[in-house]
C-alpha cells in the first residue's frame, strides 16, 4: 500500500515549501515555494483518492485551476511592484511599515 | 517493485525540492522545481492517477513554470547578484519552524483508514477499466462537481482580467 510513503513525501515537500517561504527574500522564489506546497497537497489528495474514491482527483483539478489563476495574478503584481521599485526583494516592499 | 519506484521518484522529488529552495539563482530554482513537478507526475502515475499526471506535466511543468521563467527573464533576474537567502538568524528560525512543522505532520504517515469509509481494494483500477482513465475523472467533474467547475471557470476569467489590469501600464 502506497498511502503512508505518499503522505510522508507530501509532508516533507510541504515543509520544504514552508521553509523556502520563510528564508527567501525574492518574491518570485517565494511564489515557487507556494506552488511546491500546493503540489504537496495534490499528492495527498491523489494518494487518498486511491482508497476513498475519485473525488480526490477532481479536487486536484480544482487546485491546479486555482494555482494557475494565482500564478497569473501574482506575477502581474510582481511586475507592477518591479516597475515602481526596480526590485523584487521583499525587503524593499515596506511602504506600510512604520517609520 | 512499485514501492521501490515510488521511493526512487519520491527521493528525486524531495531532493530537487531541497535544491529548488536553496539555489541562489531564480532560474536554477525554477528548473529544479520543474524536476520536482515531473517526479510528482511519476508518483501520480504510480498512484493510479494517469490523467492527473498528464495534467501535471501539461499545466504545471508546461504552462505555469514557463510563466515563471518568462517573468524571471523579463525582469532580468538571472544575472549574478547578492543572495536573497536570509542571514543566520532568519535561516535558523526557518529551519526551526520547518522542523516543528515536520514533527507535527509526521503522525500523518501513520494514517489508517477505517474500512467503513474506504472502497474495496482494486475498485479504482476497475472503475478506470470500465469508464476509461479520463472518463472516471470526468464523470464526477461534470456530475457532482458541476457547480464548482463553473465557478472555477469564472475564477480563471477574473484572473485573466486581473492580470491584464495589473500588468498593463495604461489601460
Interface residues (C-beta under 8 A of the other chain):
Chain A: X2 X3 X4 X5 X6 X7 X8 X9 X11 X12 X13 X14 X15 X16 X17 X18 X19 X20 X22 X23 X24 X25 X26 X28 X29 X31 X32 X33 X35 X36 X39 X42 X43 X46 X47 X48 X49 X50 X51 X52 X53 X54 X55 X57 X58 X60 X61 X62 X64 X65 X66 X67 X68 X69 X70 X71 X72 X73 X75 X76 X77 X78 X79 X80 X82 X83 X88 X89
Chain B: X2 X3 X6 X7 X10 X13 X14 X17 X18 X20 X21 X26 X29 X30 X33 X36 X37 X40 X43 X44 X46 X47 X48 X49 X51 X52 X55 X56 X59 X60 X63 X64 X67 X68 X71 X72 X74 X75 X77 X84 X85 X86 X90 X91 X93 X94 X95 X97 X98 X101 X102 X105 X106 X108 X109 X110 X111 X113 X117 X118 X119 X121 X124 X127 X136 X137 X140 X141 X144 X145 X148 X149 X152 X155 X156 X158 X159 X160 X162 X163 X164 X166 X167 X169
